[in-house]
Amino acid sequence: MVSNASYAQVVDGLVLPVTIAGDVALDFCNTAAGRGEPDRKEYLRSYDELAVWAQVAGLLDRERSQLLRAQASETPRAAAAVLRRALRLREAVYETALGDEAWDVVAEEAERAARAARLTPTGWELPDRLDRPVLAIARASAEFLLRPERSAVRACPGRHCGWLFLDPSGRRRWCSMATCGNRAKQRRHSQRISRAG
């Protein structure tokens, strides 16, 4: 079951961010908000959240997501190690997308994905093992970071946000006008009223 808010959705009882970025690699980066702030929002706090996020992003089907979640519950230490790899990859993709090169981490995970993949009649297939979400994300992220669209990545200036999105026209300011844009307008309005009073 999926339930939507303006910035988050509930899938299988887990709160995950909505997809607004224009590419799966950037949506992966948006599984955290408010980087550098004391009350940073973290959406990937467990292996379950990682697997379900990968499912929502189209990197895993529901059956595989459930299979991996069952494996993770039987091997919690291994699942925690995979989650740490995912978070490390996410920060590297975020930095690299904004031009601060953290390419080595992205390349390391993308190379793992290439070594693990096998060719099937339907295309390249990753193995059904705990790190499949990380491998799929790494491959998608590396492909995105090599495309020209990378130059159109912007970070939302909204308070407690910093989400990334594609802005090919150069006119988009907020990750979402409905959330960060409206909050900024309300804040400015409140400031004008308090200064006037």
C-alpha positions as CSV (number, residue, x, y, z in Angstrom):
1,M,0.0,0.0,0.0
2,V,1.2,3.5,-0.9
3,S,0.1,6.7,0.9
4,N,1.4,10.1,-0.2
5,A,2.1,13.3,1.6
6,S,3.8,16.3,-0.2
7,Y,7.3,15.1,0.5
8,A,6.9,11.5,1.9
9,Q,5.0,8.4,1.1
10,V,4.2,5.3,3.2
11,V,5.0,2.0,1.5
12,D,4.5,-1.3,3.3
13,G,4.4,0.7,6.6
14,L,7.7,2.5,5.9
15,V,8.0,6.2,5.4
16,L,10.0,7.0,2.3
17,P,10.6,10.2,0.3
18,V,8.6,10.9,-2.8
19,T,10.4,10.9,-6.2
20,I,10.8,14.4,-7.6
21,A,14.3,14.6,-8.9
22,G,14.0,13.5,-12.5
23,D,16.5,10.6,-12.1
24,V,16.8,7.6,-9.8
25,A,20.3,8.5,-8.8
26,L,19.2,11.9,-7.6
27,D,16.1,10.4,-5.9
28,F,18.5,8.1,-4.1
29,C,20.4,11.1,-2.8
30,N,17.1,12.5,-1.6
31,T,16.7,9.7,0.9
32,A,18.3,12.2,3.3
33,A,17.4,15.9,3.8
34,G,19.0,18.7,5.7
35,R,22.6,17.7,5.3
36,G,24.8,19.5,7.7
37,E,21.9,20.4,10.0
38,P,21.5,18.9,13.5
39,D,18.0,17.6,12.7
40,R,18.9,16.0,9.5
41,K,16.1,13.7,8.2
42,E,17.2,10.1,7.3
43,Y,14.9,7.8,5.4
44,L,17.2,4.8,5.1
45,R,17.5,3.7,8.7
46,S,17.2,0.0,8.0
47,Y,17.7,-2.6,5.4
48,D,14.0,-2.9,4.9
49,E,13.8,0.8,4.0
50,L,16.6,0.4,1.5
51,A,15.0,-2.6,-0.2
52,V,11.5,-1.0,-0.3
53,W,13.0,2.2,-1.6
54,A,14.8,0.3,-4.4
55,Q,11.4,-1.4,-5.2
56,V,9.6,2.0,-5.4
57,A,12.4,3.3,-7.6
58,G,11.9,0.5,-10.0
59,L,15.3,-1.2,-9.3
60,L,13.7,-4.3,-7.7
61,D,10.4,-5.9,-8.2
62,R,8.2,-6.5,-5.2
63,E,8.9,-10.3,-5.0
64,R,12.7,-9.7,-5.0
65,S,12.3,-6.9,-2.4
66,Q,10.4,-9.3,-0.1
67,L,12.9,-12.1,-0.7
68,L,15.8,-9.8,0.2
69,R,14.0,-8.4,3.3
70,A,13.5,-12.0,4.5
71,Q,17.2,-12.8,4.0
72,A,18.1,-9.6,5.8
73,S,16.0,-10.6,8.8
74,E,18.0,-13.8,9.1
75,T,21.4,-12.1,8.7
76,P,21.1,-8.7,10.5
77,R,24.9,-8.1,10.6
78,A,25.3,-8.6,6.9
79,A,22.2,-6.5,6.2
80,A,23.6,-3.7,8.4
81,A,26.9,-3.8,6.4
82,V,25.0,-3.5,3.1
83,L,23.1,-0.5,4.5
84,R,26.4,1.2,5.5
85,R,27.6,0.7,1.9
86,A,24.4,2.2,0.5
87,L,24.7,5.3,2.8
88,R,28.4,5.7,1.8
89,L,27.5,5.4,-1.9
90,R,24.6,7.9,-1.5
91,E,26.9,10.6,0.0
92,A,29.4,10.0,-2.8
93,V,26.8,10.3,-5.5
94,Y,25.4,13.5,-3.8
95,E,28.9,15.1,-3.7
96,T,29.8,14.0,-7.2
97,A,26.4,15.2,-8.7
98,L,27.2,18.7,-7.3
99,G,30.7,18.7,-8.7
100,D,32.6,17.8,-5.5
101,E,34.3,14.6,-6.8
102,A,33.8,11.5,-4.7
103,W,34.0,9.4,-7.9
104,D,36.2,6.7,-6.3
105,V,33.4,5.4,-4.1
106,V,30.9,5.5,-7.0
107,A,33.3,3.7,-9.3
108,E,34.1,1.0,-6.6
109,E,30.4,0.1,-6.2
110,A,29.7,0.3,-10.0
111,E,32.6,-2.0,-10.7
112,R,31.2,-4.5,-8.1
113,A,27.9,-4.3,-9.9
114,A,29.6,-5.0,-13.3
115,R,31.5,-8.0,-11.9
116,A,28.3,-9.4,-10.3
117,A,26.0,-9.0,-13.3
118,R,25.4,-11.8,-15.8
119,L,23.9,-11.6,-19.2
120,T,20.5,-13.2,-19.7
121,P,18.1,-13.2,-22.7
122,T,16.3,-10.2,-21.1
123,G,19.5,-8.2,-20.3
124,W,22.0,-7.9,-17.5
125,E,20.8,-9.5,-14.3
126,L,22.2,-8.9,-10.8
127,P,22.3,-11.7,-8.3
128,D,19.6,-12.2,-5.6
129,R,21.9,-11.4,-2.7
130,L,21.6,-8.8,0.1
131,D,23.7,-6.2,-1.8
132,R,21.5,-6.2,-4.9
133,P,19.9,-2.9,-4.1
134,V,23.3,-1.2,-3.7
135,L,24.6,-2.8,-6.9
136,A,21.5,-1.6,-8.9
137,I,21.8,1.9,-7.4
138,A,25.5,2.1,-8.1
139,R,25.0,1.1,-11.8
140,A,22.2,3.6,-12.3
141,S,24.2,6.3,-10.5
142,A,27.3,5.8,-12.5
143,E,25.4,5.9,-15.7
144,F,23.7,9.2,-14.7
145,L,27.0,10.8,-13.6
146,L,28.5,10.1,-17.0
147,R,25.6,11.8,-18.9
148,P,25.6,15.5,-19.9
149,E,22.4,16.0,-17.8
150,R,24.6,16.0,-14.7
151,S,25.4,19.7,-15.4
152,A,21.7,20.5,-14.8
153,V,21.6,19.2,-11.2
154,R,20.5,21.7,-8.6
155,A,20.2,21.5,-4.8
156,C,17.0,22.9,-3.2
157,P,17.8,25.9,-1.0
158,G,14.8,25.1,1.2
159,R,15.3,25.1,4.9
160,H,16.1,21.5,6.1
161,C,16.1,20.3,2.5
162,G,19.0,20.2,0.1
163,W,17.2,17.7,-2.2
164,L,18.7,17.3,-5.7
165,F,16.7,17.7,-8.9
166,L,17.3,18.2,-12.6
167,D,16.8,21.7,-13.9
168,P,17.5,21.6,-17.6
169,S,15.7,24.9,-18.2
170,G,17.6,26.7,-15.5
171,R,14.3,28.2,-14.0
172,R,13.5,25.7,-11.3
173,R,14.4,26.9,-7.8
174,W,12.8,24.5,-5.4
175,C,12.6,20.7,-5.2
176,S,8.8,21.3,-5.0
177,M,6.9,24.5,-5.0
178,A,4.2,22.8,-3.0
179,T,6.6,22.2,-0.1
180,C,9.8,24.2,0.1
181,G,8.6,27.0,-2.2
182,N,5.4,27.6,-0.2
183,R,7.3,27.3,3.1
184,A,9.7,30.0,2.0
185,K,6.8,32.2,0.9
186,Q,5.1,31.7,4.3
187,R,8.3,32.5,6.2
188,R,8.8,35.8,4.2
189,H,5.2,36.7,4.8
190,S,5.5,36.1,8.5
191,Q,8.8,38.2,8.6
192,R,7.1,41.1,6.8
193,I,4.2,41.0,9.3
194,S,6.5,40.9,12.3
195,R,8.6,43.8,11.0
196,A,5.5,45.9,10.2
197,G,4.0,45.3,13.7
